[in-house]
Amino acid sequence: MKASKDNIKANDAIIFRASEFKDGSISEFNGNVLDVGVDGVEVVYLSGWRTRYDAIPYGDVIAKVDKDQLRIKLDNAPYSGHFLQFTNNQED
């Protein structure tokens, strides 16, 4: 399943990829969705001691927290929990 505005809503907790310092080095983060758009989501998250707010394209959303799912370890991020894992960042 691919991440989209149909399966991500405001206030969802998500795991995503972003360039923390806008230098091209990509890391995984967890954050809360503030707004859902056509091309991606607006997310607030902690980066060190700072709070950040970034636009994240759907292709960079790895998973969202879903308490109805079984506990899993994510294939492509260092997180485990009750997640709905997305396939956006993998070639179809």
Biopython code that builds the backbone (N, CA, C, O; Angstrom):
import numpy as np
from Bio.PDB.StructureBuilder import StructureBuilder

atoms = [
    (1, "MET", "N", (0.840, -1.168, 0.000)),
    (1, "MET", "CA", (0.000, 0.000, 0.000)),
    (1, "MET", "C", (0.894, 1.243, 0.000)),
    (1, "MET", "O", (1.903, 1.293, 0.704)),
    (2, "LYS", "N", (0.518, 2.223, -0.783)),
    (2, "LYS", "CA", (1.264, 3.465, -0.857)),
    (2, "LYS", "C", (0.633, 4.510, 0.045)),
    (2, "LYS", "O", (-0.588, 4.555, 0.196)),
    (3, "ALA", "N", (1.465, 5.347, 0.642)),
    (3, "ALA", "CA", (0.956, 6.441, 1.464)),
    (3, "ALA", "C", (0.258, 7.450, 0.563)),
    (3, "ALA", "O", (0.731, 7.754, -0.532)),
    (4, "SER", "N", (-0.868, 7.964, 1.037)),
    (4, "SER", "CA", (-1.612, 8.959, 0.263)),
    (4, "SER", "C", (-2.541, 9.717, 1.204)),
    (4, "SER", "O", (-2.644, 9.403, 2.390)),
    (5, "LYS", "N", (-3.214, 10.724, 0.648)),
    (5, "LYS", "CA", (-4.164, 11.486, 1.463)),
    (5, "LYS", "C", (-5.347, 10.636, 1.890)),
    (5, "LYS", "O", (-6.093, 11.016, 2.793)),
    (6, "ASP", "N", (-5.524, 9.486, 1.247)),
    (6, "ASP", "CA", (-6.626, 8.592, 1.600)),
    (6, "ASP", "C", (-6.350, 7.772, 2.859)),
    (6, "ASP", "O", (-7.290, 7.335, 3.524)),
    (7, "ASN", "N", (-5.067, 7.553, 3.200)),
    (7, "ASN", "CA", (-4.772, 6.715, 4.361)),
    (7, "ASN", "C", (-3.900, 7.395, 5.421)),
    (7, "ASN", "O", (-3.463, 6.749, 6.374)),
    (8, "ILE", "N", (-3.647, 8.690, 5.256)),
    (8, "ILE", "CA", (-2.956, 9.473, 6.287)),
    (8, "ILE", "C", (-3.826, 10.672, 6.607)),
    (8, "ILE", "O", (-4.294, 11.374, 5.711)),
    (9, "LYS", "N", (-4.035, 10.897, 7.878)),
    (9, "LYS", "CA", (-4.894, 11.996, 8.334)),
    (9, "LYS", "C", (-4.119, 12.900, 9.292)),
    (9, "LYS", "O", (-3.078, 12.510, 9.819)),
    (10, "ALA", "N", (-4.632, 14.101, 9.509)),
    (10, "ALA", "CA", (-4.047, 15.007, 10.499)),
    (10, "ALA", "C", (-4.035, 14.314, 11.863)),
    (10, "ALA", "O", (-4.961, 13.577, 12.202)),
    (11, "ASN", "N", (-2.999, 14.554, 12.623)),
    (11, "ASN", "CA", (-2.757, 13.993, 13.957)),
    (11, "ASN", "C", (-2.214, 12.568, 13.937)),
    (11, "ASN", "O", (-1.928, 12.023, 15.003)),
    (12, "ASP", "N", (-2.058, 11.938, 12.763)),
    (12, "ASP", "CA", (-1.421, 10.622, 12.706)),
    (12, "ASP", "C", (0.049, 10.751, 13.081)),
    (12, "ASP", "O", (0.691, 11.749, 12.755)),
    (13, "ALA", "N", (0.576, 9.754, 13.758)),
    (13, "ALA", "CA", (2.011, 9.660, 14.028)),
    (13, "ALA", "C", (2.620, 8.839, 12.903)),
    (13, "ALA", "O", (2.148, 7.742, 12.606)),
    (14, "ILE", "N", (3.683, 9.375, 12.267)),
    (14, "ILE", "CA", (4.290, 8.693, 11.117)),
    (14, "ILE", "C", (5.794, 8.565, 11.282)),
    (14, "ILE", "O", (6.420, 9.279, 12.066)),
    (15, "ILE", "N", (6.354, 7.641, 10.524)),
    (15, "ILE", "CA", (7.800, 7.485, 10.373)),
    (15, "ILE", "C", (8.106, 7.921, 8.946)),
    (15, "ILE", "O", (7.415, 7.517, 8.011)),
    (16, "PHE", "N", (9.137, 8.743, 8.776)),
    (16, "PHE", "CA", (9.441, 9.284, 7.450)),
    (16, "PHE", "C", (10.935, 9.541, 7.296)),
    (16, "PHE", "O", (11.696, 9.496, 8.261)),
    (17, "ARG", "N", (11.333, 9.811, 6.052)),
    (17, "ARG", "CA", (12.721, 10.159, 5.745)),
    (17, "ARG", "C", (12.803, 11.650, 5.433)),
    (17, "ARG", "O", (11.927, 12.211, 4.776)),
    (18, "ALA", "N", (13.877, 12.283, 5.920)),
    (18, "ALA", "CA", (14.093, 13.697, 5.630)),
    (18, "ALA", "C", (15.577, 14.014, 5.744)),
    (18, "ALA", "O", (16.332, 13.298, 6.403)),
    (19, "SER", "N", (15.977, 15.088, 5.097)),
    (19, "SER", "CA", (17.330, 15.616, 5.232)),
    (19, "SER", "C", (17.302, 16.636, 6.360)),
    (19, "SER", "O", (16.857, 17.769, 6.175)),
    (20, "GLU", "N", (17.775, 16.230, 7.515)),
    (20, "GLU", "CA", (17.674, 17.040, 8.732)),
    (20, "GLU", "C", (18.302, 18.423, 8.562)),
    (20, "GLU", "O", (17.722, 19.422, 8.988)),
    (21, "PHE", "N", (19.466, 18.485, 7.952)),
    (21, "PHE", "CA", (20.182, 19.751, 7.813)),
    (21, "PHE", "C", (20.148, 20.281, 6.383)),
    (21, "PHE", "O", (20.890, 21.199, 6.036)),
    (22, "LYS", "N", (19.273, 19.691, 5.550)),
    (22, "LYS", "CA", (19.141, 20.089, 4.143)),
    (22, "LYS", "C", (20.469, 19.972, 3.391)),
    (22, "LYS", "O", (20.745, 20.727, 2.458)),
    (23, "ASP", "N", (21.292, 18.992, 3.831)),
    (23, "ASP", "CA", (22.593, 18.783, 3.190)),
    (23, "ASP", "C", (22.625, 17.519, 2.333)),
    (23, "ASP", "O", (23.681, 17.130, 1.836)),
    (24, "GLY", "N", (21.477, 16.887, 2.164)),
    (24, "GLY", "CA", (21.399, 15.683, 1.343)),
    (24, "GLY", "C", (21.529, 14.384, 2.112)),
    (24, "GLY", "O", (21.209, 13.326, 1.572)),
    (25, "SER", "N", (21.991, 14.426, 3.364)),
    (25, "SER", "CA", (22.075, 13.193, 4.155)),
    (25, "SER", "C", (20.695, 12.895, 4.729)),
    (25, "SER", "O", (20.106, 13.723, 5.424)),
    (26, "ILE", "N", (20.188, 11.702, 4.426)),
    (26, "ILE", "CA", (18.829, 11.323, 4.784)),
    (26, "ILE", "C", (18.823, 10.490, 6.066)),
    (26, "ILE", "O", (19.635, 9.580, 6.231)),
    (27, "SER", "N", (17.897, 10.815, 6.969)),
    (27, "SER", "CA", (17.703, 10.070, 8.212)),
    (27, "SER", "C", (16.217, 9.775, 8.382)),
    (27, "SER", "O", (15.369, 10.390, 7.735)),
    (28, "GLU", "N", (15.917, 8.831, 9.258)),
    (28, "GLU", "CA", (14.529, 8.500, 9.570)),
    (28, "GLU", "C", (14.112, 9.239, 10.835)),
    (28, "GLU", "O", (14.893, 9.368, 11.778)),
    (29, "PHE", "N", (12.882, 9.718, 10.846)),
    (29, "PHE", "CA", (12.333, 10.458, 11.980)),
    (29, "PHE", "C", (10.912, 9.990, 12.251)),
    (29, "PHE", "O", (10.280, 9.358, 11.406)),
    (30, "ASN", "N", (10.420, 10.310, 13.441)),
    (30, "ASN", "CA", (9.006, 10.135, 13.737)),
    (30, "ASN", "C", (8.430, 11.500, 14.070)),
    (30, "ASN", "O", (9.083, 12.328, 14.705)),
    (31, "GLY", "N", (7.190, 11.723, 13.631)),
    (31, "GLY", "CA", (6.566, 13.011, 13.873)),
    (31, "GLY", "C", (5.065, 12.919, 13.756)),
    (31, "GLY", "O", (4.512, 11.855, 13.477)),
    (32, "ASN", "N", (4.408, 14.048, 13.972)),
    (32, "ASN", "CA", (2.945, 14.115, 13.916)),
    (32, "ASN", "C", (2.506, 14.948, 12.720)),
    (32, "ASN", "O", (3.053, 16.018, 12.454)),
    (33, "VAL", "N", (1.513, 14.440, 12.008)),
    (33, "VAL", "CA", (0.984, 15.109, 10.829)),
    (33, "VAL", "C", (0.110, 16.287, 11.263)),
    (33, "VAL", "O", (-0.822, 16.129, 12.052)),
    (34, "LEU", "N", (0.427, 17.465, 10.736)),
    (34, "LEU", "CA", (-0.378, 18.654, 11.015)),
    (34, "LEU", "C", (-1.385, 18.920, 9.914)),
    (34, "LEU", "O", (-2.498, 19.372, 10.181)),
    (35, "ASP", "N", (-0.995, 18.636, 8.659)),
    (35, "ASP", "CA", (-1.869, 18.901, 7.525)),
    (35, "ASP", "C", (-1.580, 17.895, 6.425)),
    (35, "ASP", "O", (-0.445, 17.447, 6.263)),
    (36, "VAL", "N", (-2.613, 17.544, 5.670)),
    (36, "VAL", "CA", (-2.502, 16.577, 4.583)),
    (36, "VAL", "C", (-2.807, 17.296, 3.277)),
    (36, "VAL", "O", (-3.840, 17.952, 3.149)),
    (37, "GLY", "N", (-1.904, 17.170, 2.309)),
    (37, "GLY", "CA", (-2.098, 17.821, 1.022)),
    (37, "GLY", "C", (-2.105, 16.824, -0.119)),
    (37, "GLY", "O", (-2.075, 15.613, 0.101)),
    (38, "VAL", "N", (-2.145, 17.332, -1.328)),
    (38, "VAL", "CA", (-2.174, 16.491, -2.517)),
    (38, "VAL", "C", (-0.841, 15.767, -2.724)),
    (38, "VAL", "O", (-0.825, 14.591, -3.088)),
    (39, "ASP", "N", (0.284, 16.470, -2.490)),
    (39, "ASP", "CA", (1.609, 15.913, -2.762)),
    (39, "ASP", "C", (2.323, 15.356, -1.541)),
    (39, "ASP", "O", (3.346, 14.686, -1.682)),
    (40, "GLY", "N", (1.806, 15.619, -0.342)),
    (40, "GLY", "CA", (2.477, 15.147, 0.860)),
    (40, "GLY", "C", (1.824, 15.694, 2.109)),
    (40, "GLY", "O", (0.698, 16.190, 2.078)),
    (41, "VAL", "N", (2.555, 15.594, 3.217)),
    (41, "VAL", "CA", (2.039, 16.014, 4.515)),
    (41, "VAL", "C", (2.961, 17.044, 5.158)),
    (41, "VAL", "O", (4.162, 17.076, 4.888)),
    (42, "GLU", "N", (2.384, 17.878, 6.006)),
    (42, "GLU", "CA", (3.151, 18.807, 6.830)),
    (42, "GLU", "C", (3.318, 18.131, 8.185)),
    (42, "GLU", "O", (2.338, 17.707, 8.799)),
    (43, "VAL", "N", (4.571, 18.031, 8.652)),
    (43, "VAL", "CA", (4.877, 17.255, 9.853)),
    (43, "VAL", "C", (5.664, 18.106, 10.843)),
    (43, "VAL", "O", (6.531, 18.886, 10.449)),
    (44, "VAL", "N", (5.360, 17.954, 12.117)),
    (44, "VAL", "CA", (6.159, 18.542, 13.183)),
    (44, "VAL", "C", (6.889, 17.398, 13.883)),
    (44, "VAL", "O", (6.297, 16.358, 14.170)),
    (45, "TYR", "N", (8.194, 17.602, 14.158)),
    (45, "TYR", "CA", (9.003, 16.550, 14.776)),
    (45, "TYR", "C", (10.193, 17.162, 15.494)),
    (45, "TYR", "O", (10.530, 18.328, 15.284)),
    (46, "LEU", "N", (10.824, 16.364, 16.342)),
    (46, "LEU", "CA", (12.006, 16.804, 17.069)),
    (46, "LEU", "C", (13.263, 16.409, 16.306)),
    (46, "LEU", "O", (13.378, 15.294, 15.796)),
    (47, "SER", "N", (14.194, 17.339, 16.242)),
    (47, "SER", "CA", (15.503, 17.102, 15.639)),
    (47, "SER", "C", (16.522, 17.625, 16.647)),
    (47, "SER", "O", (16.777, 18.827, 16.724)),
    (48, "GLY", "N", (17.101, 16.701, 17.419)),
    (48, "GLY", "CA", (17.961, 17.129, 18.518)),
    (48, "GLY", "C", (17.110, 17.831, 19.555)),
    (48, "GLY", "O", (16.140, 17.256, 20.048)),
    (49, "TRP", "N", (17.451, 19.052, 19.893)),
    (49, "TRP", "CA", (16.682, 19.806, 20.883)),
    (49, "TRP", "C", (15.729, 20.801, 20.228)),
    (49, "TRP", "O", (15.071, 21.580, 20.918)),
    (50, "ARG", "N", (15.654, 20.775, 18.896)),
    (50, "ARG", "CA", (14.790, 21.707, 18.176)),
    (50, "ARG", "C", (13.541, 21.023, 17.636)),
    (50, "ARG", "O", (13.553, 19.848, 17.269)),
    (51, "THR", "N", (12.482, 21.787, 17.603)),
    (51, "THR", "CA", (11.264, 21.327, 16.950)),
    (51, "THR", "C", (11.318, 21.792, 15.504)),
    (51, "THR", "O", (11.619, 22.953, 15.227)),
    (52, "ARG", "N", (11.026, 20.880, 14.584)),
    (52, "ARG", "CA", (11.053, 21.213, 13.153)),
    (52, "ARG", "C", (9.672, 21.027, 12.557)),
    (52, "ARG", "O", (8.849, 20.271, 13.074)),
    (53, "TYR", "N", (9.437, 21.723, 11.471)),
    (53, "TYR", "CA", (8.179, 21.644, 10.730)),
    (53, "TYR", "C", (8.568, 21.578, 9.259)),
    (53, "TYR", "O", (9.154, 22.520, 8.726)),
    (54, "ASP", "N", (8.242, 20.465, 8.599)),
    (54, "ASP", "CA", (8.646, 20.281, 7.206)),
    (54, "ASP", "C", (7.524, 19.681, 6.376)),
    (54, "ASP", "O", (6.636, 19.005, 6.895)),
    (55, "ALA", "N", (7.584, 19.941, 5.082)),
    (55, "ALA", "CA", (6.708, 19.279, 4.119)),
    (55, "ALA", "C", (7.388, 17.984, 3.707)),
    (55, "ALA", "O", (8.536, 18.002, 3.263)),
    (56, "ILE", "N", (6.696, 16.865, 3.847)),
    (56, "ILE", "CA", (7.236, 15.550, 3.526)),
    (56, "ILE", "C", (6.409, 14.953, 2.393)),
    (56, "ILE", "O", (5.203, 14.760, 2.551)),
    (57, "PRO", "N", (7.033, 14.655, 1.250)),
    (57, "PRO", "CA", (6.274, 14.024, 0.161)),
    (57, "PRO", "C", (5.843, 12.613, 0.549)),
    (57, "PRO", "O", (6.504, 11.951, 1.349)),
    (58, "TYR", "N", (4.739, 12.162, -0.019)),
    (58, "TYR", "CA", (4.227, 10.823, 0.306)),
    (58, "TYR", "C", (5.265, 9.734, 0.062)),
    (58, "TYR", "O", (5.282, 8.730, 0.773)),
    (59, "GLY", "N", (6.117, 9.915, -0.918)),
    (59, "GLY", "CA", (7.143, 8.919, -1.220)),
    (59, "GLY", "C", (8.160, 8.724, -0.111)),
    (59, "GLY", "O", (8.852, 7.707, -0.085)),
    (60, "ASP", "N", (8.266, 9.690, 0.818)),
    (60, "ASP", "CA", (9.205, 9.595, 1.933)),
    (60, "ASP", "C", (8.552, 9.140, 3.235)),
    (60, "ASP", "O", (9.225, 9.036, 4.261)),
    (61, "VAL", "N", (7.245, 8.868, 3.205)),
    (61, "VAL", "CA", (6.558, 8.353, 4.390)),
    (61, "VAL", "C", (6.733, 6.837, 4.413)),
    (61, "VAL", "O", (6.336, 6.147, 3.474)),
    (62, "ILE", "N", (7.324, 6.327, 5.482)),
    (62, "ILE", "CA", (7.640, 4.903, 5.595)),
    (62, "ILE", "C", (6.481, 4.127, 6.220)),
    (62, "ILE", "O", (6.134, 3.041, 5.755)),
    (63, "ALA", "N", (5.881, 4.689, 7.280)),
    (63, "ALA", "CA", (4.820, 3.975, 8.012)),
    (63, "ALA", "C", (4.033, 4.953, 8.854)),
    (63, "ALA", "O", (4.449, 6.092, 9.067)),
    (64, "LYS", "N", (2.880, 4.490, 9.334)),
    (64, "LYS", "CA", (2.136, 5.260, 10.328)),
    (64, "LYS", "C", (1.767, 4.328, 11.473)),
    (64, "LYS", "O", (1.598, 3.123, 11.288)),
    (65, "VAL", "N", (1.646, 4.913, 12.663)),
    (65, "VAL", "CA", (1.251, 4.138, 13.836)),
    (65, "VAL", "C", (-0.210, 3.745, 13.681)),
    (65, "VAL", "O", (-1.069, 4.570, 13.373)),
    (66, "ASP", "N", (-0.467, 2.454, 13.905)),
    (66, "ASP", "CA", (-1.833, 1.921, 13.824)),
    (66, "ASP", "C", (-1.954, 0.833, 14.873)),
    (66, "ASP", "O", (-1.455, -0.276, 14.683)),
    (67, "LYS", "N", (-2.614, 1.145, 15.978)),
    (67, "LYS", "CA", (-2.727, 0.211, 17.106)),
    (67, "LYS", "C", (-3.468, -1.071, 16.742)),
    (67, "LYS", "O", (-3.371, -2.059, 17.470)),
    (68, "ASP", "N", (-4.208, -1.079, 15.628)),
    (68, "ASP", "CA", (-4.927, -2.281, 15.200)),
    (68, "ASP", "C", (-4.022, -3.273, 14.466)),
    (68, "ASP", "O", (-4.423, -4.411, 14.222)),
    (69, "GLN", "N", (-2.808, -2.850, 14.112)),
    (69, "GLN", "CA", (-1.871, -3.715, 13.404)),
    (69, "GLN", "C", (-1.033, -4.522, 14.400)),
    (69, "GLN", "O", (-0.887, -4.144, 15.562)),
    (70, "LEU", "N", (-0.497, -5.622, 13.923)),
    (70, "LEU", "CA", (0.428, -6.409, 14.739)),
    (70, "LEU", "C", (1.734, -5.642, 14.921)),
    (70, "LEU", "O", (2.097, -4.808, 14.092)),
    (71, "ARG", "N", (2.428, -5.930, 16.007)),
    (71, "ARG", "CA", (3.732, -5.303, 16.247)),
    (71, "ARG", "C", (4.733, -5.859, 15.240)),
    (71, "ARG", "O", (4.867, -7.074, 15.093)),
    (72, "ILE", "N", (5.434, -4.961, 14.547)),
    (72, "ILE", "CA", (6.423, -5.370, 13.548)),
    (72, "ILE", "C", (7.692, -4.554, 13.708)),
    (72, "ILE", "O", (7.694, -3.516, 14.371)),
    (73, "LYS", "N", (8.775, -5.027, 13.096)),
    (73, "LYS", "CA", (10.005, -4.254, 12.941)),
    (73, "LYS", "C", (10.000, -3.774, 11.505)),
    (73, "LYS", "O", (9.867, -4.579, 10.583)),
    (74, "LEU", "N", (10.141, -2.476, 11.301)),
    (74, "LEU", "CA", (10.116, -1.936, 9.948)),
    (74, "LEU", "C", (11.306, -2.440, 9.147)),
    (74, "LEU", "O", (12.415, -2.546, 9.670)),
    (75, "ASP", "N", (11.072, -2.750, 7.874)),
    (75, "ASP", "CA", (12.118, -3.275, 6.999)),
    (75, "ASP", "C", (13.199, -2.248, 6.708)),
    (75, "ASP", "O", (14.372, -2.601, 6.590)),
    (76, "ASN", "N", (12.817, -0.979, 6.592)),
    (76, "ASN", "CA", (13.745, 0.022, 6.090)),
    (76, "ASN", "C", (13.929, 1.217, 7.032)),
    (76, "ASN", "O", (14.277, 2.311, 6.587)),
    (77, "ALA", "N", (13.699, 1.010, 8.321)),
    (77, "ALA", "CA", (13.912, 2.060, 9.322)),
    (77, "ALA", "C", (14.116, 1.400, 10.687)),
    (77, "ALA", "O", (13.585, 0.318, 10.938)),
    (78, "PRO", "N", (14.879, 2.041, 11.564)),
    (78, "PRO", "CA", (15.187, 1.427, 12.865)),
    (78, "PRO", "C", (14.085, 1.616, 13.900)),
    (78, "PRO", "O", (14.331, 2.137, 14.988)),
    (79, "TYR", "N", (12.871, 1.192, 13.560)),
    (79, "TYR", "CA", (11.727, 1.318, 14.462)),
    (79, "TYR", "C", (10.979, 0.000, 14.518)),
    (79, "TYR", "O", (10.960, -0.761, 13.551)),
    (80, "SER", "N", (10.364, -0.261, 15.662)),
    (80, "SER", "CA", (9.434, -1.381, 15.775)),
    (80, "SER", "C", (8.230, -0.892, 16.561)),
    (80, "SER", "O", (8.345, -0.015, 17.418)),
    (81, "GLY", "N", (7.067, -1.472, 16.256)),
    (81, "GLY", "CA", (5.838, -1.060, 16.919)),
    (81, "GLY", "C", (4.631, -1.507, 16.118)),
    (81, "GLY", "O", (4.742, -2.352, 15.230)),
    (82, "HIS", "N", (3.498, -0.946, 16.429)),
    (82, "HIS", "CA", (2.242, -1.259, 15.740)),
    (82, "HIS", "C", (2.111, -0.297, 14.556)),
    (82, "HIS", "O", (1.568, 0.800, 14.691)),
    (83, "PHE", "N", (2.616, -0.726, 13.394)),
    (83, "PHE", "CA", (2.687, 0.144, 12.223)),
    (83, "PHE", "C", (1.921, -0.421, 11.040)),
    (83, "PHE", "O", (1.775, -1.634, 10.887)),
    (84, "LEU", "N", (1.435, 0.491, 10.207)),
    (84, "LEU", "CA", (0.983, 0.180, 8.864)),
    (84, "LEU", "C", (2.118, 0.649, 7.975)),
    (84, "LEU", "O", (2.350, 1.851, 7.849)),
    (85, "GLN", "N", (2.832, -0.290, 7.353)),
    (85, "GLN", "CA", (4.015, 0.030, 6.562)),
    (85, "GLN", "C", (3.624, 0.319, 5.116)),
    (85, "GLN", "O", (2.814, -0.396, 4.526)),
    (86, "PHE", "N", (4.213, 1.382, 4.551)),
    (86, "PHE", "CA", (3.927, 1.773, 3.174)),
    (86, "PHE", "C", (5.044, 1.324, 2.237)),
    (86, "PHE", "O", (6.171, 1.088, 2.671)),
    (87, "THR", "N", (4.724, 1.209, 0.960)),
    (87, "THR", "CA", (5.691, 0.740, -0.038)),
    (87, "THR", "C", (6.140, 1.849, -0.980)),
    (87, "THR", "O", (6.732, 1.556, -2.018)),
    (88, "ASN", "N", (5.878, 3.115, -0.652)),
    (88, "ASN", "CA", (6.186, 4.246, -1.533)),
    (88, "ASN", "C", (7.624, 4.311, -2.002)),
    (88, "ASN", "O", (7.892, 4.604, -3.167)),
    (89, "ASN", "N", (8.548, 4.037, -1.097)),
    (89, "ASN", "CA", (9.945, 4.246, -1.403)),
    (89, "ASN", "C", (10.593, 3.036, -2.059)),
    (89, "ASN", "O", (11.815, 3.000, -2.203)),
    (90, "GLN", "N", (9.816, 2.062, -2.451)),
    (90, "GLN", "CA", (10.339, 0.882, -3.129)),
    (90, "GLN", "C", (9.840, 0.903, -4.570)),
    (90, "GLN", "O", (8.709, 1.306, -4.844)),
    (91, "GLU", "N", (10.690, 0.468, -5.475)),
    (91, "GLU", "CA", (10.282, 0.398, -6.880)),
    (91, "GLU", "C", (9.236, -0.693, -7.059)),
    (91, "GLU", "O", (9.371, -1.790, -6.517)),
    (92, "ASP", "N", (8.186, -0.383, -7.828)),
    (92, "ASP", "CA", (7.156, -1.388, -8.110)),
    (92, "ASP", "C", (7.522, -2.215, -9.322)),
    (92, "ASP", "O", (6.771, -3.111, -9.708)),
]
sb = StructureBuilder()
sb.init_structure("model")
sb.init_model(0)
sb.init_chain("A")
sb.init_seg("    ")
for serial, (resi, resn, name, xyz) in enumerate(atoms, 1):
    if name == "N":
        sb.init_residue(resn, " ", resi, " ")
    sb.init_atom(name, np.array(xyz, "f"), 0.0, 1.0, " ", f" {name:<3s}", serial, name[0])
structure = sb.get_structure()
